[in-house]
Amino acid sequence: MVQYSHPEIARKQLVEKVLPKAGVRDGRILAAFAAVPRHLFVEEVLQSRAYEDTSLPIGFGQTISQPTTLAAILQVLALSENDSVLEIGGGSGYQTALLAHLAQRVFSMERVAPLSKLAWRRLDSLGFSNVALRIGDGTYGWPDKAPFDAIVVSAMSPRVPDYLVAQLRVGGRMVIPLGDRRSQRLVKVIRRPSGIDRIDLAACQFVPLIGRFGWEKRGPAPEGATGGMDS
């Protein structure tokens, strides 16, 4: 992997070469990646690797997902500028910032308080005014701000959480990793008047979704669980 001394050069490489090579063609998504400085969402010691197409640790057993995985999820969500989005697992705030570039309003939940507070400082310093953050169990969602046009879950759940489906508007969509510590699949869920449609997307590896309607107790993460996806 070629290292770049200047983050702006590396970010341009990501947007103009890496993401298109991975099949990302949506101009709005590419513009979001061009606008959000990923190197500011990782620790200083890792900033030289910020624009590699890989996940990176952000502390507390959590990771920032690889850019091509995030871009693929954003393409599946197909956000419009009028959408209201719920994010479960805000982590470093990087995906939150991408969502904020694409949607009207983003409500982000993170159970690890120090991560959420750090994310807020980053987002605030970058001037984001359409983001709200809450610390708590993301499997409950954010019912007082529902219904949402889209929900993105950034951790693996054993099942589709009913509490989250109930907070989607009819026709709304959710992207969530489903499975266990051996096998996971990224799934798109669409809420219908009589239930849900499930569309299987790809194999993936994410850290566990901890909460009342996820994994109630933290166990060892799946081998290689880093927020990645295989086509």
PyMOL CGO cylinders between C-alpha atoms (Angstrom):
from pymol import cmd
from pymol.cgo import CYLINDER

trace = [
    CYLINDER, 0.00, 0.00, 0.00, 1.43, 3.35, -1.05, 0.3, 1, 1, 1, 1, 1, 1,
    CYLINDER, 1.43, 3.35, -1.05, 1.63, 5.89, 1.75, 0.3, 1, 1, 1, 1, 1, 1,
    CYLINDER, 1.63, 5.89, 1.75, 1.03, 9.57, 1.10, 0.3, 1, 1, 1, 1, 1, 1,
    CYLINDER, 1.03, 9.57, 1.10, 2.63, 12.31, 3.16, 0.3, 1, 1, 1, 1, 1, 1,
    CYLINDER, 2.63, 12.31, 3.16, -0.28, 14.69, 2.69, 0.3, 1, 1, 1, 1, 1, 1,
    CYLINDER, -0.28, 14.69, 2.69, -3.81, 13.60, 3.65, 0.3, 1, 1, 1, 1, 1, 1,
    CYLINDER, -3.81, 13.60, 3.65, -5.46, 15.65, 0.90, 0.3, 1, 1, 1, 1, 1, 1,
    CYLINDER, -5.46, 15.65, 0.90, -3.53, 13.74, -1.76, 0.3, 1, 1, 1, 1, 1, 1,
    CYLINDER, -3.53, 13.74, -1.76, -4.48, 10.42, -0.18, 0.3, 1, 1, 1, 1, 1, 1,
    CYLINDER, -4.48, 10.42, -0.18, -8.14, 11.45, 0.08, 0.3, 1, 1, 1, 1, 1, 1,
    CYLINDER, -8.14, 11.45, 0.08, -8.19, 12.43, -3.59, 0.3, 1, 1, 1, 1, 1, 1,
    CYLINDER, -8.19, 12.43, -3.59, -6.72, 9.02, -4.46, 0.3, 1, 1, 1, 1, 1, 1,
    CYLINDER, -6.72, 9.02, -4.46, -9.46, 7.32, -2.46, 0.3, 1, 1, 1, 1, 1, 1,
    CYLINDER, -9.46, 7.32, -2.46, -12.24, 9.29, -4.15, 0.3, 1, 1, 1, 1, 1, 1,
    CYLINDER, -12.24, 9.29, -4.15, -10.92, 9.24, -7.71, 0.3, 1, 1, 1, 1, 1, 1,
    CYLINDER, -10.92, 9.24, -7.71, -9.45, 5.73, -7.91, 0.3, 1, 1, 1, 1, 1, 1,
    CYLINDER, -9.45, 5.73, -7.91, -10.20, 3.37, -5.00, 0.3, 1, 1, 1, 1, 1, 1,
    CYLINDER, -10.20, 3.37, -5.00, -13.94, 3.95, -4.63, 0.3, 1, 1, 1, 1, 1, 1,
    CYLINDER, -13.94, 3.95, -4.63, -14.75, 3.97, -8.38, 0.3, 1, 1, 1, 1, 1, 1,
    CYLINDER, -14.75, 3.97, -8.38, -12.72, 0.78, -8.82, 0.3, 1, 1, 1, 1, 1, 1,
    CYLINDER, -12.72, 0.78, -8.82, -14.94, -0.79, -6.13, 0.3, 1, 1, 1, 1, 1, 1,
    CYLINDER, -14.94, -0.79, -6.13, -18.06, 0.15, -8.11, 0.3, 1, 1, 1, 1, 1, 1,
    CYLINDER, -18.06, 0.15, -8.11, -18.99, 3.43, -6.46, 0.3, 1, 1, 1, 1, 1, 1,
    CYLINDER, -18.99, 3.43, -6.46, -20.49, 5.65, -9.14, 0.3, 1, 1, 1, 1, 1, 1,
    CYLINDER, -20.49, 5.65, -9.14, -22.92, 7.88, -7.20, 0.3, 1, 1, 1, 1, 1, 1,
    CYLINDER, -22.92, 7.88, -7.20, -21.61, 11.44, -7.47, 0.3, 1, 1, 1, 1, 1, 1,
    CYLINDER, -21.61, 11.44, -7.47, -23.18, 12.53, -4.18, 0.3, 1, 1, 1, 1, 1, 1,
    CYLINDER, -23.18, 12.53, -4.18, -21.48, 9.71, -2.30, 0.3, 1, 1, 1, 1, 1, 1,
    CYLINDER, -21.48, 9.71, -2.30, -18.11, 10.46, -3.88, 0.3, 1, 1, 1, 1, 1, 1,
    CYLINDER, -18.11, 10.46, -3.88, -18.57, 14.13, -2.99, 0.3, 1, 1, 1, 1, 1, 1,
    CYLINDER, -18.57, 14.13, -2.99, -19.26, 13.18, 0.64, 0.3, 1, 1, 1, 1, 1, 1,
    CYLINDER, -19.26, 13.18, 0.64, -16.04, 11.17, 0.83, 0.3, 1, 1, 1, 1, 1, 1,
    CYLINDER, -16.04, 11.17, 0.83, -14.18, 14.06, -0.77, 0.3, 1, 1, 1, 1, 1, 1,
    CYLINDER, -14.18, 14.06, -0.77, -15.58, 16.48, 1.80, 0.3, 1, 1, 1, 1, 1, 1,
    CYLINDER, -15.58, 16.48, 1.80, -15.06, 14.49, 5.01, 0.3, 1, 1, 1, 1, 1, 1,
    CYLINDER, -15.06, 14.49, 5.01, -11.46, 14.29, 6.30, 0.3, 1, 1, 1, 1, 1, 1,
    CYLINDER, -11.46, 14.29, 6.30, -11.18, 10.67, 7.51, 0.3, 1, 1, 1, 1, 1, 1,
    CYLINDER, -11.18, 10.67, 7.51, -7.78, 11.34, 9.05, 0.3, 1, 1, 1, 1, 1, 1,
    CYLINDER, -7.78, 11.34, 9.05, -9.43, 13.57, 11.67, 0.3, 1, 1, 1, 1, 1, 1,
    CYLINDER, -9.43, 13.57, 11.67, -11.59, 10.65, 12.86, 0.3, 1, 1, 1, 1, 1, 1,
    CYLINDER, -11.59, 10.65, 12.86, -8.71, 8.36, 13.85, 0.3, 1, 1, 1, 1, 1, 1,
    CYLINDER, -8.71, 8.36, 13.85, -5.93, 8.66, 16.40, 0.3, 1, 1, 1, 1, 1, 1,
    CYLINDER, -5.93, 8.66, 16.40, -2.96, 10.75, 15.34, 0.3, 1, 1, 1, 1, 1, 1,
    CYLINDER, -2.96, 10.75, 15.34, -0.69, 7.70, 15.23, 0.3, 1, 1, 1, 1, 1, 1,
    CYLINDER, -0.69, 7.70, 15.23, -2.95, 6.17, 12.56, 0.3, 1, 1, 1, 1, 1, 1,
    CYLINDER, -2.95, 6.17, 12.56, -3.54, 9.27, 10.45, 0.3, 1, 1, 1, 1, 1, 1,
    CYLINDER, -3.54, 9.27, 10.45, -0.96, 8.24, 7.86, 0.3, 1, 1, 1, 1, 1, 1,
    CYLINDER, -0.96, 8.24, 7.86, -3.15, 5.17, 7.16, 0.3, 1, 1, 1, 1, 1, 1,
    CYLINDER, -3.15, 5.17, 7.16, -6.50, 6.97, 7.24, 0.3, 1, 1, 1, 1, 1, 1,
    CYLINDER, -6.50, 6.97, 7.24, -7.13, 6.71, 3.48, 0.3, 1, 1, 1, 1, 1, 1,
    CYLINDER, -7.13, 6.71, 3.48, -6.18, 3.10, 3.06, 0.3, 1, 1, 1, 1, 1, 1,
    CYLINDER, -6.18, 3.10, 3.06, -9.14, 0.91, 2.21, 0.3, 1, 1, 1, 1, 1, 1,
    CYLINDER, -9.14, 0.91, 2.21, -9.08, -0.83, 5.55, 0.3, 1, 1, 1, 1, 1, 1,
    CYLINDER, -9.08, -0.83, 5.55, -10.77, -0.69, 8.93, 0.3, 1, 1, 1, 1, 1, 1,
    CYLINDER, -10.77, -0.69, 8.93, -8.82, 0.90, 11.78, 0.3, 1, 1, 1, 1, 1, 1,
    CYLINDER, -8.82, 0.90, 11.78, -9.14, 0.65, 15.57, 0.3, 1, 1, 1, 1, 1, 1,
    CYLINDER, -9.14, 0.65, 15.57, -10.72, 3.58, 17.39, 0.3, 1, 1, 1, 1, 1, 1,
    CYLINDER, -10.72, 3.58, 17.39, -10.46, 2.23, 20.93, 0.3, 1, 1, 1, 1, 1, 1,
    CYLINDER, -10.46, 2.23, 20.93, -12.82, 0.38, 23.28, 0.3, 1, 1, 1, 1, 1, 1,
    CYLINDER, -12.82, 0.38, 23.28, -12.81, -2.67, 21.00, 0.3, 1, 1, 1, 1, 1, 1,
    CYLINDER, -12.81, -2.67, 21.00, -14.45, -0.69, 18.17, 0.3, 1, 1, 1, 1, 1, 1,
    CYLINDER, -14.45, -0.69, 18.17, -13.34, 0.11, 14.63, 0.3, 1, 1, 1, 1, 1, 1,
    CYLINDER, -13.34, 0.11, 14.63, -13.88, 2.61, 11.85, 0.3, 1, 1, 1, 1, 1, 1,
    CYLINDER, -13.88, 2.61, 11.85, -15.07, 0.62, 8.83, 0.3, 1, 1, 1, 1, 1, 1,
    CYLINDER, -15.07, 0.62, 8.83, -13.17, 0.52, 5.57, 0.3, 1, 1, 1, 1, 1, 1,
    CYLINDER, -13.17, 0.52, 5.57, -14.23, 3.19, 3.06, 0.3, 1, 1, 1, 1, 1, 1,
    CYLINDER, -14.23, 3.19, 3.06, -15.46, 0.80, 0.36, 0.3, 1, 1, 1, 1, 1, 1,
    CYLINDER, -15.46, 0.80, 0.36, -17.75, -0.91, 2.90, 0.3, 1, 1, 1, 1, 1, 1,
    CYLINDER, -17.75, -0.91, 2.90, -19.23, 2.41, 3.96, 0.3, 1, 1, 1, 1, 1, 1,
    CYLINDER, -19.23, 2.41, 3.96, -19.67, 3.50, 0.35, 0.3, 1, 1, 1, 1, 1, 1,
    CYLINDER, -19.67, 3.50, 0.35, -21.45, 0.24, -0.54, 0.3, 1, 1, 1, 1, 1, 1,
    CYLINDER, -21.45, 0.24, -0.54, -23.83, 0.68, 2.41, 0.3, 1, 1, 1, 1, 1, 1,
    CYLINDER, -23.83, 0.68, 2.41, -24.54, 4.28, 1.42, 0.3, 1, 1, 1, 1, 1, 1,
    CYLINDER, -24.54, 4.28, 1.42, -25.32, 3.20, -2.14, 0.3, 1, 1, 1, 1, 1, 1,
    CYLINDER, -25.32, 3.20, -2.14, -27.81, 0.61, -0.84, 0.3, 1, 1, 1, 1, 1, 1,
    CYLINDER, -27.81, 0.61, -0.84, -29.48, 3.19, 1.41, 0.3, 1, 1, 1, 1, 1, 1,
    CYLINDER, -29.48, 3.19, 1.41, -29.88, 5.59, -1.55, 0.3, 1, 1, 1, 1, 1, 1,
    CYLINDER, -29.88, 5.59, -1.55, -30.37, 8.61, 0.70, 0.3, 1, 1, 1, 1, 1, 1,
    CYLINDER, -30.37, 8.61, 0.70, -32.04, 11.79, -0.48, 0.3, 1, 1, 1, 1, 1, 1,
    CYLINDER, -32.04, 11.79, -0.48, -31.34, 15.28, 0.81, 0.3, 1, 1, 1, 1, 1, 1,
    CYLINDER, -31.34, 15.28, 0.81, -34.72, 15.28, 2.61, 0.3, 1, 1, 1, 1, 1, 1,
    CYLINDER, -34.72, 15.28, 2.61, -34.21, 12.01, 4.51, 0.3, 1, 1, 1, 1, 1, 1,
    CYLINDER, -34.21, 12.01, 4.51, -34.09, 11.55, 8.27, 0.3, 1, 1, 1, 1, 1, 1,
    CYLINDER, -34.09, 11.55, 8.27, -31.57, 8.85, 9.24, 0.3, 1, 1, 1, 1, 1, 1,
    CYLINDER, -31.57, 8.85, 9.24, -30.95, 6.87, 12.40, 0.3, 1, 1, 1, 1, 1, 1,
    CYLINDER, -30.95, 6.87, 12.40, -27.41, 5.55, 12.90, 0.3, 1, 1, 1, 1, 1, 1,
    CYLINDER, -27.41, 5.55, 12.90, -26.78, 2.80, 15.43, 0.3, 1, 1, 1, 1, 1, 1,
    CYLINDER, -26.78, 2.80, 15.43, -23.13, 2.66, 16.43, 0.3, 1, 1, 1, 1, 1, 1,
    CYLINDER, -23.13, 2.66, 16.43, -21.79, 6.11, 15.67, 0.3, 1, 1, 1, 1, 1, 1,
    CYLINDER, -21.79, 6.11, 15.67, -18.26, 5.22, 16.76, 0.3, 1, 1, 1, 1, 1, 1,
    CYLINDER, -18.26, 5.22, 16.76, -15.71, 7.82, 15.71, 0.3, 1, 1, 1, 1, 1, 1,
    CYLINDER, -15.71, 7.82, 15.71, -18.31, 9.94, 13.91, 0.3, 1, 1, 1, 1, 1, 1,
    CYLINDER, -18.31, 9.94, 13.91, -16.89, 9.37, 10.41, 0.3, 1, 1, 1, 1, 1, 1,
    CYLINDER, -16.89, 9.37, 10.41, -19.92, 7.54, 9.02, 0.3, 1, 1, 1, 1, 1, 1,
    CYLINDER, -19.92, 7.54, 9.02, -22.11, 10.10, 10.82, 0.3, 1, 1, 1, 1, 1, 1,
    CYLINDER, -22.11, 10.10, 10.82, -20.41, 12.87, 8.88, 0.3, 1, 1, 1, 1, 1, 1,
    CYLINDER, -20.41, 12.87, 8.88, -20.90, 11.05, 5.56, 0.3, 1, 1, 1, 1, 1, 1,
    CYLINDER, -20.90, 11.05, 5.56, -24.58, 10.55, 6.36, 0.3, 1, 1, 1, 1, 1, 1,
    CYLINDER, -24.58, 10.55, 6.36, -24.92, 14.22, 7.29, 0.3, 1, 1, 1, 1, 1, 1,
    CYLINDER, -24.92, 14.22, 7.29, -23.63, 15.20, 3.84, 0.3, 1, 1, 1, 1, 1, 1,
    CYLINDER, -23.63, 15.20, 3.84, -26.29, 13.06, 2.17, 0.3, 1, 1, 1, 1, 1, 1,
    CYLINDER, -26.29, 13.06, 2.17, -29.38, 13.45, 4.37, 0.3, 1, 1, 1, 1, 1, 1,
    CYLINDER, -29.38, 13.45, 4.37, -31.33, 16.27, 5.94, 0.3, 1, 1, 1, 1, 1, 1,
    CYLINDER, -31.33, 16.27, 5.94, -30.99, 15.05, 9.53, 0.3, 1, 1, 1, 1, 1, 1,
    CYLINDER, -30.99, 15.05, 9.53, -28.94, 12.36, 11.27, 0.3, 1, 1, 1, 1, 1, 1,
    CYLINDER, -28.94, 12.36, 11.27, -29.64, 10.91, 14.71, 0.3, 1, 1, 1, 1, 1, 1,
    CYLINDER, -29.64, 10.91, 14.71, -26.67, 8.88, 15.90, 0.3, 1, 1, 1, 1, 1, 1,
    CYLINDER, -26.67, 8.88, 15.90, -26.52, 6.53, 18.88, 0.3, 1, 1, 1, 1, 1, 1,
    CYLINDER, -26.52, 6.53, 18.88, -23.40, 5.13, 20.52, 0.3, 1, 1, 1, 1, 1, 1,
    CYLINDER, -23.40, 5.13, 20.52, -23.26, 3.08, 23.72, 0.3, 1, 1, 1, 1, 1, 1,
    CYLINDER, -23.26, 3.08, 23.72, -19.59, 3.94, 24.51, 0.3, 1, 1, 1, 1, 1, 1,
    CYLINDER, -19.59, 3.94, 24.51, -19.75, 7.40, 26.09, 0.3, 1, 1, 1, 1, 1, 1,
    CYLINDER, -19.75, 7.40, 26.09, -16.11, 8.48, 25.48, 0.3, 1, 1, 1, 1, 1, 1,
    CYLINDER, -16.11, 8.48, 25.48, -16.42, 7.62, 21.77, 0.3, 1, 1, 1, 1, 1, 1,
    CYLINDER, -16.42, 7.62, 21.77, -19.67, 9.57, 21.44, 0.3, 1, 1, 1, 1, 1, 1,
    CYLINDER, -19.67, 9.57, 21.44, -18.23, 12.62, 23.18, 0.3, 1, 1, 1, 1, 1, 1,
    CYLINDER, -18.23, 12.62, 23.18, -15.13, 12.55, 20.98, 0.3, 1, 1, 1, 1, 1, 1,
    CYLINDER, -15.13, 12.55, 20.98, -17.30, 12.15, 17.87, 0.3, 1, 1, 1, 1, 1, 1,
    CYLINDER, -17.30, 12.15, 17.87, -19.35, 15.17, 18.90, 0.3, 1, 1, 1, 1, 1, 1,
    CYLINDER, -19.35, 15.17, 18.90, -16.25, 17.33, 19.28, 0.3, 1, 1, 1, 1, 1, 1,
    CYLINDER, -16.25, 17.33, 19.28, -15.05, 16.28, 15.83, 0.3, 1, 1, 1, 1, 1, 1,
    CYLINDER, -15.05, 16.28, 15.83, -18.42, 16.88, 14.16, 0.3, 1, 1, 1, 1, 1, 1,
    CYLINDER, -18.42, 16.88, 14.16, -18.88, 20.20, 15.92, 0.3, 1, 1, 1, 1, 1, 1,
    CYLINDER, -18.88, 20.20, 15.92, -15.41, 21.39, 14.90, 0.3, 1, 1, 1, 1, 1, 1,
    CYLINDER, -15.41, 21.39, 14.90, -16.24, 20.57, 11.28, 0.3, 1, 1, 1, 1, 1, 1,
    CYLINDER, -16.24, 20.57, 11.28, -19.43, 22.63, 11.44, 0.3, 1, 1, 1, 1, 1, 1,
    CYLINDER, -19.43, 22.63, 11.44, -22.10, 19.94, 11.20, 0.3, 1, 1, 1, 1, 1, 1,
    CYLINDER, -22.10, 19.94, 11.20, -25.43, 21.34, 12.38, 0.3, 1, 1, 1, 1, 1, 1,
    CYLINDER, -25.43, 21.34, 12.38, -27.79, 18.59, 11.18, 0.3, 1, 1, 1, 1, 1, 1,
    CYLINDER, -27.79, 18.59, 11.18, -26.55, 15.88, 13.56, 0.3, 1, 1, 1, 1, 1, 1,
    CYLINDER, -26.55, 15.88, 13.56, -27.83, 14.86, 17.00, 0.3, 1, 1, 1, 1, 1, 1,
    CYLINDER, -27.83, 14.86, 17.00, -25.96, 12.35, 19.17, 0.3, 1, 1, 1, 1, 1, 1,
    CYLINDER, -25.96, 12.35, 19.17, -27.24, 10.23, 22.04, 0.3, 1, 1, 1, 1, 1, 1,
    CYLINDER, -27.24, 10.23, 22.04, -25.38, 7.87, 24.37, 0.3, 1, 1, 1, 1, 1, 1,
    CYLINDER, -25.38, 7.87, 24.37, -27.24, 4.64, 25.12, 0.3, 1, 1, 1, 1, 1, 1,
    CYLINDER, -27.24, 4.64, 25.12, -28.47, 1.24, 23.99, 0.3, 1, 1, 1, 1, 1, 1,
    CYLINDER, -28.47, 1.24, 23.99, -28.95, 1.60, 20.24, 0.3, 1, 1, 1, 1, 1, 1,
    CYLINDER, -28.95, 1.60, 20.24, -31.18, -1.46, 19.96, 0.3, 1, 1, 1, 1, 1, 1,
    CYLINDER, -31.18, -1.46, 19.96, -34.01, 0.65, 21.42, 0.3, 1, 1, 1, 1, 1, 1,
    CYLINDER, -34.01, 0.65, 21.42, -33.56, 3.19, 18.66, 0.3, 1, 1, 1, 1, 1, 1,
    CYLINDER, -33.56, 3.19, 18.66, -34.67, 6.81, 19.06, 0.3, 1, 1, 1, 1, 1, 1,
    CYLINDER, -34.67, 6.81, 19.06, -38.49, 6.54, 19.14, 0.3, 1, 1, 1, 1, 1, 1,
    CYLINDER, -38.49, 6.54, 19.14, -39.23, 10.20, 19.85, 0.3, 1, 1, 1, 1, 1, 1,
    CYLINDER, -39.23, 10.20, 19.85, -37.57, 11.15, 16.54, 0.3, 1, 1, 1, 1, 1, 1,
    CYLINDER, -37.57, 11.15, 16.54, -39.23, 8.40, 14.47, 0.3, 1, 1, 1, 1, 1, 1,
    CYLINDER, -39.23, 8.40, 14.47, -40.28, 7.58, 11.83, 0.3, 1, 1, 1, 1, 1, 1,
    CYLINDER, -40.28, 7.58, 11.83, -36.99, 7.45, 9.94, 0.3, 1, 1, 1, 1, 1, 1,
    CYLINDER, -36.99, 7.45, 9.94, -36.50, 7.15, 6.22, 0.3, 1, 1, 1, 1, 1, 1,
    CYLINDER, -36.50, 7.15, 6.22, -33.41, 5.02, 6.76, 0.3, 1, 1, 1, 1, 1, 1,
    CYLINDER, -33.41, 5.02, 6.76, -31.55, 3.23, 9.55, 0.3, 1, 1, 1, 1, 1, 1,
    CYLINDER, -31.55, 3.23, 9.55, -27.98, 1.99, 9.37, 0.3, 1, 1, 1, 1, 1, 1,
    CYLINDER, -27.98, 1.99, 9.37, -26.68, -0.42, 12.00, 0.3, 1, 1, 1, 1, 1, 1,
    CYLINDER, -26.68, -0.42, 12.00, -22.90, -0.63, 12.28, 0.3, 1, 1, 1, 1, 1, 1,
    CYLINDER, -22.90, -0.63, 12.28, -22.68, -3.81, 14.37, 0.3, 1, 1, 1, 1, 1, 1,
    CYLINDER, -22.68, -3.81, 14.37, -23.75, -7.42, 13.92, 0.3, 1, 1, 1, 1, 1, 1,
    CYLINDER, -23.75, -7.42, 13.92, -27.12, -8.46, 15.37, 0.3, 1, 1, 1, 1, 1, 1,
    CYLINDER, -27.12, -8.46, 15.37, -28.48, -11.99, 15.86, 0.3, 1, 1, 1, 1, 1, 1,
    CYLINDER, -28.48, -11.99, 15.86, -31.81, -10.86, 14.40, 0.3, 1, 1, 1, 1, 1, 1,
    CYLINDER, -31.81, -10.86, 14.40, -33.59, -7.84, 12.92, 0.3, 1, 1, 1, 1, 1, 1,
    CYLINDER, -33.59, -7.84, 12.92, -34.53, -5.75, 16.00, 0.3, 1, 1, 1, 1, 1, 1,
    CYLINDER, -34.53, -5.75, 16.00, -38.31, -5.21, 16.00, 0.3, 1, 1, 1, 1, 1, 1,
    CYLINDER, -38.31, -5.21, 16.00, -37.84, -1.94, 17.91, 0.3, 1, 1, 1, 1, 1, 1,
    CYLINDER, -37.84, -1.94, 17.91, -35.87, -0.55, 14.98, 0.3, 1, 1, 1, 1, 1, 1,
    CYLINDER, -35.87, -0.55, 14.98, -38.24, -1.80, 12.28, 0.3, 1, 1, 1, 1, 1, 1,
    CYLINDER, -38.24, -1.80, 12.28, -41.10, -0.11, 14.12, 0.3, 1, 1, 1, 1, 1, 1,
    CYLINDER, -41.10, -0.11, 14.12, -39.23, 3.21, 13.81, 0.3, 1, 1, 1, 1, 1, 1,
    CYLINDER, -39.23, 3.21, 13.81, -38.96, 3.03, 10.02, 0.3, 1, 1, 1, 1, 1, 1,
    CYLINDER, -38.96, 3.03, 10.02, -41.61, 4.73, 7.96, 0.3, 1, 1, 1, 1, 1, 1,
    CYLINDER, -41.61, 4.73, 7.96, -43.47, 2.44, 5.57, 0.3, 1, 1, 1, 1, 1, 1,
    CYLINDER, -43.47, 2.44, 5.57, -41.15, 2.12, 2.60, 0.3, 1, 1, 1, 1, 1, 1,
    CYLINDER, -41.15, 2.12, 2.60, -38.15, 3.00, 4.76, 0.3, 1, 1, 1, 1, 1, 1,
    CYLINDER, -38.15, 3.00, 4.76, -35.02, 0.87, 4.57, 0.3, 1, 1, 1, 1, 1, 1,
    CYLINDER, -35.02, 0.87, 4.57, -32.46, -0.41, 7.01, 0.3, 1, 1, 1, 1, 1, 1,
    CYLINDER, -32.46, -0.41, 7.01, -29.03, -1.94, 6.41, 0.3, 1, 1, 1, 1, 1, 1,
    CYLINDER, -29.03, -1.94, 6.41, -27.84, -4.26, 9.17, 0.3, 1, 1, 1, 1, 1, 1,
    CYLINDER, -27.84, -4.26, 9.17, -25.29, -7.07, 9.56, 0.3, 1, 1, 1, 1, 1, 1,
    CYLINDER, -25.29, -7.07, 9.56, -27.03, -10.27, 10.73, 0.3, 1, 1, 1, 1, 1, 1,
    CYLINDER, -27.03, -10.27, 10.73, -25.53, -13.52, 11.97, 0.3, 1, 1, 1, 1, 1, 1,
    CYLINDER, -25.53, -13.52, 11.97, -23.41, -14.88, 14.76, 0.3, 1, 1, 1, 1, 1, 1,
    CYLINDER, -23.41, -14.88, 14.76, -19.77, -15.14, 15.71, 0.3, 1, 1, 1, 1, 1, 1,
    CYLINDER, -19.77, -15.14, 15.71, -19.09, -17.57, 12.86, 0.3, 1, 1, 1, 1, 1, 1,
    CYLINDER, -19.09, -17.57, 12.86, -21.02, -16.21, 9.90, 0.3, 1, 1, 1, 1, 1, 1,
    CYLINDER, -21.02, -16.21, 9.90, -22.53, -12.83, 9.01, 0.3, 1, 1, 1, 1, 1, 1,
    CYLINDER, -22.53, -12.83, 9.01, -24.44, -11.36, 6.10, 0.3, 1, 1, 1, 1, 1, 1,
    CYLINDER, -24.44, -11.36, 6.10, -25.21, -7.73, 5.38, 0.3, 1, 1, 1, 1, 1, 1,
    CYLINDER, -25.21, -7.73, 5.38, -28.96, -7.40, 4.84, 0.3, 1, 1, 1, 1, 1, 1,
    CYLINDER, -28.96, -7.40, 4.84, -31.24, -4.67, 3.54, 0.3, 1, 1, 1, 1, 1, 1,
    CYLINDER, -31.24, -4.67, 3.54, -34.62, -4.51, 5.27, 0.3, 1, 1, 1, 1, 1, 1,
    CYLINDER, -34.62, -4.51, 5.27, -37.55, -2.60, 3.77, 0.3, 1, 1, 1, 1, 1, 1,
    CYLINDER, -37.55, -2.60, 3.77, -40.63, -1.95, 5.90, 0.3, 1, 1, 1, 1, 1, 1,
    CYLINDER, -40.63, -1.95, 5.90, -43.91, -2.80, 4.20, 0.3, 1, 1, 1, 1, 1, 1,
    CYLINDER, -43.91, -2.80, 4.20, -47.51, -2.27, 5.42, 0.3, 1, 1, 1, 1, 1, 1,
    CYLINDER, -47.51, -2.27, 5.42, -47.80, -5.97, 6.21, 0.3, 1, 1, 1, 1, 1, 1,
    CYLINDER, -47.80, -5.97, 6.21, -44.25, -6.75, 7.35, 0.3, 1, 1, 1, 1, 1, 1,
    CYLINDER, -44.25, -6.75, 7.35, -40.72, -6.52, 5.97, 0.3, 1, 1, 1, 1, 1, 1,
    CYLINDER, -40.72, -6.52, 5.97, -38.79, -7.48, 2.87, 0.3, 1, 1, 1, 1, 1, 1,
    CYLINDER, -38.79, -7.48, 2.87, -35.25, -8.79, 3.38, 0.3, 1, 1, 1, 1, 1, 1,
    CYLINDER, -35.25, -8.79, 3.38, -32.61, -8.57, 0.68, 0.3, 1, 1, 1, 1, 1, 1,
    CYLINDER, -32.61, -8.57, 0.68, -29.34, -10.43, 1.22, 0.3, 1, 1, 1, 1, 1, 1,
    CYLINDER, -29.34, -10.43, 1.22, -26.37, -8.31, 0.15, 0.3, 1, 1, 1, 1, 1, 1,
    CYLINDER, -26.37, -8.31, 0.15, -22.97, -9.79, 0.99, 0.3, 1, 1, 1, 1, 1, 1,
    CYLINDER, -22.97, -9.79, 0.99, -20.85, -11.61, 3.52, 0.3, 1, 1, 1, 1, 1, 1,
    CYLINDER, -20.85, -11.61, 3.52, -19.38, -9.28, 6.13, 0.3, 1, 1, 1, 1, 1, 1,
    CYLINDER, -19.38, -9.28, 6.13, -17.56, -9.08, 9.45, 0.3, 1, 1, 1, 1, 1, 1,
    CYLINDER, -17.56, -9.08, 9.45, -18.67, -6.55, 12.08, 0.3, 1, 1, 1, 1, 1, 1,
    CYLINDER, -18.67, -6.55, 12.08, -18.26, -6.26, 15.82, 0.3, 1, 1, 1, 1, 1, 1,
    CYLINDER, -18.26, -6.26, 15.82, -21.30, -7.46, 17.87, 0.3, 1, 1, 1, 1, 1, 1,
    CYLINDER, -21.30, -7.46, 17.87, -24.29, -5.20, 18.50, 0.3, 1, 1, 1, 1, 1, 1,
    CYLINDER, -24.29, -5.20, 18.50, -24.47, -5.01, 22.28, 0.3, 1, 1, 1, 1, 1, 1,
    CYLINDER, -24.47, -5.01, 22.28, -27.84, -4.22, 23.81, 0.3, 1, 1, 1, 1, 1, 1,
    CYLINDER, -27.84, -4.22, 23.81, -31.19, -5.45, 25.04, 0.3, 1, 1, 1, 1, 1, 1,
    CYLINDER, -31.19, -5.45, 25.04, -32.26, -6.55, 21.55, 0.3, 1, 1, 1, 1, 1, 1,
    CYLINDER, -32.26, -6.55, 21.55, -28.83, -7.49, 20.26, 0.3, 1, 1, 1, 1, 1, 1,
    CYLINDER, -28.83, -7.49, 20.26, -26.15, -9.42, 22.11, 0.3, 1, 1, 1, 1, 1, 1,
    CYLINDER, -26.15, -9.42, 22.11, -26.90, -8.76, 25.76, 0.3, 1, 1, 1, 1, 1, 1,
    CYLINDER, -26.90, -8.76, 25.76, -23.41, -9.57, 26.95, 0.3, 1, 1, 1, 1, 1, 1,
    CYLINDER, -23.41, -9.57, 26.95, -20.17, -8.86, 25.17, 0.3, 1, 1, 1, 1, 1, 1,
    CYLINDER, -20.17, -8.86, 25.17, -18.31, -11.96, 24.11, 0.3, 1, 1, 1, 1, 1, 1,
    CYLINDER, -18.31, -11.96, 24.11, -15.28, -12.33, 21.88, 0.3, 1, 1, 1, 1, 1, 1,
    CYLINDER, -15.28, -12.33, 21.88, -15.73, -10.62, 18.54, 0.3, 1, 1, 1, 1, 1, 1,
    CYLINDER, -15.73, -10.62, 18.54, -15.92, -12.86, 15.46, 0.3, 1, 1, 1, 1, 1, 1,
    CYLINDER, -15.92, -12.86, 15.46, -12.54, -13.60, 13.98, 0.3, 1, 1, 1, 1, 1, 1,
    CYLINDER, -12.54, -13.60, 13.98, -11.64, -10.73, 11.67, 0.3, 1, 1, 1, 1, 1, 1,
    CYLINDER, -11.64, -10.73, 11.67, -14.60, -8.60, 12.79, 0.3, 1, 1, 1, 1, 1, 1,
    CYLINDER, -14.60, -8.60, 12.79, -13.57, -5.19, 11.57, 0.3, 1, 1, 1, 1, 1, 1,
    CYLINDER, -13.57, -5.19, 11.57, -16.49, -3.64, 9.76, 0.3, 1, 1, 1, 1, 1, 1,
    CYLINDER, -16.49, -3.64, 9.76, -15.68, -5.16, 6.40, 0.3, 1, 1, 1, 1, 1, 1,
    CYLINDER, -15.68, -5.16, 6.40, -17.71, -6.69, 3.60, 0.3, 1, 1, 1, 1, 1, 1,
    CYLINDER, -17.71, -6.69, 3.60, -17.04, -9.22, 0.88, 0.3, 1, 1, 1, 1, 1, 1,
    CYLINDER, -17.04, -9.22, 0.88, -18.86, -9.17, -2.45, 0.3, 1, 1, 1, 1, 1, 1,
]
cmd.load_cgo(trace, "trace")
